[in-house]
Amino acid sequence: MSDVEKIKRDLFSGKKAGAVKDVVNSKEGRSVGKMIDGDSLKKALAEGDSNTMQSILNQVLATDDGKALVKQISERFGK
């Protein structure tokens, strides 16, 4: 099992699985999901390509939905 698959399994089956699903399925989560090339993200994660991951994050944070999604994540899972 790849690291990406392990992270996915842990996120969607842990104690906060419901909260993770709520964030992913939110308006902002769906919008961000549409703008990200999932294959590129998986490849970057698998290879530890921090430049590509940073580029994807910058792309997300440049949008209002991306900023709102990060705020949701911070409120639900942050300190």
N, C-alpha and C positions, 0 to 999 in steps of 0.2 A: 504494500500500500504506500502510495506517495505521501509526502508531507502535506501536500495540498488536500488530498483525500482525508487524511487523518484530522486536519484542522476542520474541514467541513463536517466530518462525522461528529467530532467533539462539540462543535458549535450547535449543531442541530439536534443533539441528543442529550446535552447537559442540562443542568438545572435552569439555565436561562434560555432554553431552546425556544420557548414561546415568545420571549422578548426579542430574540434574534429574528424570528420569523416575522414579527410585527414590523420591525425596522426594515427588513428586506422587502416586505410587501407593501410598505408605505408608498405614497405617491412619489416621494423623493427617492426612495430606494429603487423603485421601478424605473424612474427617469435616469438615475445614475447607471443602473444595470444596462440600459439601452445604449448608453454612450460609451461603455467600456467594451473593448474587444476581449472577451473572456479567454480566448485561446492565447492571446499575447500575455495576458496577466498570469495565466497558469504557467506558461513557459518561463516568464520572468521570475516567478516565485520558485519554480523547480530549479532554475539555474542560479538563483541568488543574484539576479541582475537588478541591482539597486537603482541604476540609472533609469531603466525602463519603468520600474515601480514608481520612482519619484516623478517621472513624466506623466504617468497615469494619474497619480495623486494630484499633481498640479492641474491637470485637465479637469478633474472632478471639482477641485476647490475653486476653479475659475467660474463655476456656475452657482446660481442661487440655490438650486436643488442640492448640489453637492455640499454647500455650506450648511444648509438645513439638515441634511443627512448626518453630517459630522456632529452637529449640535444634538440631534436625537441620540446618537451613539454615546456622546459624552454624558448626556443627562441620564441615560439608562444604565451605562456601564462604567462611567468614569467616576472620579472621586469628587 
